[in-house]
Amino acid sequence: MSVPAFIAFLVLGTVNLQVFAAKDLGALLQHGQCPEWGQISAECYKTQLNDLITGIAQGIPSLGVPRLEPFVAGPLNVTVKISDDQSFAMSLNRMTFSGLSNSRVSSLKIGKYDDERPDEFSPIEVTVGLSKLRIKTPFTTEGKFVLYRTTGGGHLTFTFVDVAMRVRVKYNVVNRDGERFAEVHSANVQASAARTNINVDSLKNDNELARQMFNTILSASSDQIFELMFPFINDEFSKLFLSAARSTTANLPLSKVFKPWQEPPSTA
């Protein structure tokens, strides 16, 4: 088994999950789109992943793989300080993420895997890009503004434009019951976005003055809000990717994933 072929499987197991339920993965990877010897191009694996990534939505319940689209997380509590006498706290109670199924792999870096040293973890780094990620969530808020306090809530939409998620995975290969399995040690996601936006979808006891005031407050403090949100998003996505990778690789022996190794053709 070539290491690049194994790398492709691991990334598939992390990023594209529904395909496993719809088709046999071993047959899928025997189509031969990517060579198993010589100069292996990461572009080939990127193309293969991008062809399959639309199947991410439903997960694989039979393998314990979580549903990815939509992905629900929360609650998240944030406190924003506007000035010495103005601040507000928001509780984002049920954050529903959408857009992950439109992801595309933009780069793939493959670390060296040594079959002679299976106890050492080897790295993969994948950058996944998507044009737009949305979070819809109900919220409650309490604020102090100069001479009065206010409480309320409603529904918000957070929009992230031109998102890049750098996914770093560490793995090794283990023997179990006469088969070889990938064992994922860790997954770390770092997300960023070129532009962000917050929209007030609705407010409790909605009126135009309250909406204008709250939109003004959110606009003035949006950078601070997103700065507070990103560590939470990174942690949630890291747990999601790790769960997906572990559940998939633990249930798929490598003998069912890869065609038998063939010696490279002679160049003589």
C-alpha positions as CSV (number, residue, x, y, z in Angstrom):
1,M,0.0,0.0,0.0
2,S,1.4,3.3,-1.0
3,V,1.6,6.0,1.7
4,P,-0.1,8.7,-0.6
5,A,-3.0,6.3,-1.2
6,F,-3.3,5.8,2.6
7,I,-3.2,9.6,3.0
8,A,-6.0,10.0,0.5
9,F,-8.1,7.5,2.4
10,L,-7.6,9.3,5.7
11,V,-8.6,12.6,4.3
12,L,-11.6,11.1,2.7
13,G,-12.5,9.5,6.0
14,T,-12.3,12.9,7.6
15,V,-13.9,15.2,5.1
16,N,-16.2,13.0,3.0
17,L,-18.4,10.6,4.8
18,Q,-21.7,9.9,3.2
19,V,-20.0,8.4,0.2
20,F,-19.0,5.4,2.4
21,A,-22.6,4.6,3.0
22,A,-23.6,5.0,-0.6
23,K,-20.8,3.0,-2.2
24,D,-18.1,0.5,-1.3
25,L,-15.0,2.5,-0.5
26,G,-12.6,-0.1,-1.7
27,A,-14.4,-0.2,-5.1
28,L,-14.4,3.6,-5.1
29,L,-10.6,3.8,-4.8
30,Q,-9.9,1.1,-7.3
31,H,-11.1,3.4,-10.2
32,G,-7.4,4.3,-10.6
33,Q,-7.7,8.1,-10.9
34,C,-4.5,8.5,-8.9
35,P,-1.3,6.4,-9.5
36,E,0.2,4.4,-6.7
37,W,3.8,4.8,-7.7
38,G,6.3,7.3,-9.0
39,Q,5.7,11.1,-8.7
40,I,2.4,11.2,-6.8
41,S,0.6,14.5,-7.4
42,A,-1.4,16.0,-4.6
43,E,-3.5,17.6,-7.3
44,C,-4.9,14.2,-8.2
45,Y,-6.1,13.6,-4.6
46,K,-7.6,17.1,-4.4
47,T,-9.6,16.4,-7.5
48,Q,-10.8,13.1,-6.2
49,L,-11.8,14.7,-2.9
50,N,-13.6,17.5,-4.6
51,D,-15.6,15.1,-6.7
52,L,-16.9,13.4,-3.6
53,I,-17.3,16.1,-1.0
54,T,-20.9,16.8,-1.9
55,G,-21.8,13.6,-0.1
56,I,-20.9,15.0,3.3
57,A,-24.4,15.8,4.5
58,Q,-25.8,12.8,6.3
59,G,-22.9,11.0,8.0
60,I,-22.9,7.3,8.6
61,P,-25.1,6.3,11.6
62,S,-24.1,2.6,11.4
63,L,-20.5,3.6,12.0
64,G,-21.2,6.2,14.6
65,V,-20.1,9.0,12.2
66,P,-21.8,12.3,13.2
67,R,-24.2,14.2,10.9
68,L,-22.3,17.1,9.4
69,E,-24.9,19.1,7.5
70,P,-26.4,20.8,9.2
71,F,-24.1,20.7,12.2
72,V,-25.4,21.9,15.5
73,A,-23.3,23.2,18.4
74,G,-23.7,25.4,21.4
75,P,-24.5,27.1,23.6
76,L,-21.9,29.8,23.5
77,N,-21.9,32.8,25.9
78,V,-20.0,36.0,24.9
79,T,-19.6,39.2,26.8
80,V,-18.8,42.3,24.7
81,K,-17.5,45.5,26.3
82,I,-18.2,48.6,24.2
83,S,-16.9,51.2,26.7
84,D,-16.5,51.6,30.5
85,D,-20.2,52.1,31.0
86,Q,-21.6,50.1,28.1
87,S,-21.5,46.3,27.7
88,F,-23.7,43.4,26.8
89,A,-23.8,39.6,27.1
90,M,-25.2,37.2,24.5
91,S,-26.1,33.6,24.8
92,L,-26.2,31.8,21.5
93,N,-28.3,28.9,22.4
94,R,-28.4,26.5,19.4
95,M,-26.0,27.3,16.6
96,T,-26.9,25.6,13.4
97,F,-24.1,25.6,10.8
98,S,-24.7,25.3,7.1
99,G,-22.5,25.4,4.0
100,L,-19.9,22.6,4.8
101,S,-21.1,20.5,1.9
102,N,-19.9,23.2,-0.5
103,S,-16.3,22.8,0.8
104,R,-13.4,22.3,-1.6
105,V,-9.9,21.1,-0.9
106,S,-7.5,23.9,-1.9
107,S,-4.2,22.4,-0.6
108,L,-2.9,19.1,0.7
109,K,0.4,18.5,2.4
110,I,1.5,15.0,3.1
111,G,3.9,14.1,5.9
112,K,6.2,11.1,5.7
113,Y,4.8,7.8,7.1
114,D,7.4,5.2,8.0
115,D,6.1,1.5,7.9
116,E,9.1,0.6,10.0
117,R,8.1,2.9,12.8
118,P,4.4,2.4,13.2
119,D,4.2,3.9,16.8
120,E,5.2,7.3,15.5
121,F,2.4,9.6,14.5
122,S,2.6,11.2,11.0
123,P,1.0,14.4,9.9
124,I,-1.4,15.5,7.2
125,E,-2.4,19.1,6.6
126,V,-5.5,19.8,4.4
127,T,-6.8,23.3,3.7
128,V,-10.5,23.3,3.0
129,G,-12.2,26.4,1.5
130,L,-15.8,27.3,1.1
131,S,-17.3,30.5,-0.2
132,K,-19.9,30.9,2.5
133,L,-20.6,29.5,6.0
134,R,-23.7,30.5,7.9
135,I,-24.7,30.1,11.5
136,K,-28.4,30.6,12.5
137,T,-29.1,30.7,16.2
138,P,-31.7,31.9,18.7
139,F,-30.1,34.2,21.3
140,T,-30.8,36.0,24.5
141,T,-29.1,39.2,25.6
142,E,-28.7,41.5,28.5
143,G,-27.0,44.9,28.2
144,K,-26.0,48.0,30.2
145,F,-26.0,51.1,28.1
146,V,-25.1,54.4,29.9
147,L,-28.1,55.0,32.2
148,Y,-30.3,51.9,31.6
149,R,-30.2,48.2,31.3
150,T,-32.0,46.1,28.6
151,T,-32.8,42.5,28.1
152,G,-34.1,40.7,25.1
153,G,-33.5,38.1,22.5
154,G,-34.5,36.8,19.1
155,H,-32.7,35.1,16.2
156,L,-29.4,36.0,14.5
157,T,-27.6,34.9,11.3
158,F,-23.8,35.0,11.2
159,T,-22.3,34.9,7.8
160,F,-18.6,34.0,7.1
161,V,-17.4,34.7,3.5
162,D,-14.4,33.0,1.9
163,V,-13.7,30.6,4.7
164,A,-10.5,28.6,5.0
165,M,-10.2,25.7,7.4
166,R,-6.7,24.3,8.0
167,V,-7.1,20.7,9.2
168,R,-4.1,19.0,10.8
169,V,-4.4,15.3,11.4
170,K,-2.0,12.9,13.1
171,Y,-2.3,9.2,12.6
172,N,-0.5,5.8,12.7
173,V,-1.3,2.3,11.5
174,V,-2.1,-0.5,13.9
175,N,-2.7,-4.3,13.5
176,R,-6.0,-5.7,14.9
177,D,-7.4,-9.1,14.4
178,G,-5.1,-9.8,11.5
179,E,-6.0,-6.5,9.7
180,R,-4.3,-3.1,9.5
181,F,-6.3,-0.1,10.5
182,A,-5.6,3.6,10.5
183,E,-5.7,5.0,14.0
184,V,-6.3,8.8,14.2
185,H,-4.5,10.4,17.2
186,S,-5.6,14.0,16.8
187,A,-7.3,16.5,14.5
188,N,-7.0,20.3,14.8
189,V,-9.0,22.8,12.9
190,Q,-8.1,26.5,12.5
191,A,-10.7,28.5,10.6
192,S,-10.6,32.0,9.2
193,A,-12.8,34.2,7.0
194,A,-12.1,37.1,4.8
195,R,-15.3,38.8,5.7
196,T,-18.0,38.4,8.3
197,N,-21.5,39.8,8.9
198,I,-24.2,39.6,11.6
199,N,-27.9,40.0,10.7
200,V,-30.8,40.4,13.1
201,D,-33.5,38.1,11.8
202,S,-36.0,38.8,14.6
203,L,-36.3,40.3,18.0
204,K,-38.7,39.6,20.8
205,N,-41.2,42.4,21.2
206,D,-39.8,43.6,17.9
207,N,-40.1,47.3,17.0
208,E,-38.1,49.5,14.6
209,L,-36.3,51.5,17.3
210,A,-35.1,48.4,19.1
211,R,-34.0,46.8,15.9
212,Q,-32.0,49.9,14.8
213,M,-30.4,50.2,18.3
214,F,-29.4,46.5,18.3
215,N,-28.1,46.6,14.8
216,T,-26.0,49.6,15.6
217,I,-24.6,47.8,18.7
218,L,-23.8,44.6,16.7
219,S,-22.2,46.6,13.9
220,A,-19.9,48.5,16.3
221,S,-18.9,45.4,18.1
222,S,-18.9,42.7,15.3
223,D,-15.1,42.4,15.2
224,Q,-15.0,41.6,18.9
225,I,-17.9,39.2,18.7
226,F,-16.3,37.2,15.9
227,E,-12.9,37.2,17.7
228,L,-14.7,35.6,20.7
229,M,-16.5,33.1,18.4
230,F,-13.6,31.7,16.4
231,P,-12.0,29.7,19.3
232,F,-15.3,28.0,19.9
233,I,-15.8,27.3,16.2
234,N,-12.3,25.8,16.0
235,D,-12.9,23.6,19.0
236,E,-16.2,22.3,17.8
237,F,-14.9,21.6,14.3
238,S,-11.8,19.9,15.7
239,K,-14.1,17.5,17.7
240,L,-16.3,16.9,14.7
241,F,-13.4,16.1,12.4
242,L,-11.8,13.9,15.0
243,S,-15.0,11.9,15.7
244,A,-15.6,11.5,11.9
245,A,-12.1,10.3,11.2
246,R,-11.9,7.9,14.2
247,S,-15.3,6.4,13.6
248,T,-14.6,5.8,9.9
249,T,-11.1,4.4,10.1
250,A,-11.9,2.2,13.1
251,N,-14.5,0.4,11.0
252,L,-12.7,0.1,7.7
253,P,-9.7,-2.3,7.6
254,L,-7.2,-1.1,5.0
255,S,-7.5,-4.3,3.1
256,K,-11.0,-3.3,2.1
257,V,-9.9,0.2,1.1
258,F,-6.8,-0.3,-1.0
259,K,-6.2,-2.6,-3.9
260,P,-3.1,-4.9,-3.5
261,W,0.2,-3.2,-4.0
262,Q,1.7,-3.6,-7.4
263,E,5.3,-3.0,-8.2
264,P,5.9,0.1,-10.3
265,P,6.3,-0.6,-14.0
266,S,9.8,-1.0,-15.3
267,T,11.3,2.1,-16.8
268,A,14.1,0.2,-18.5
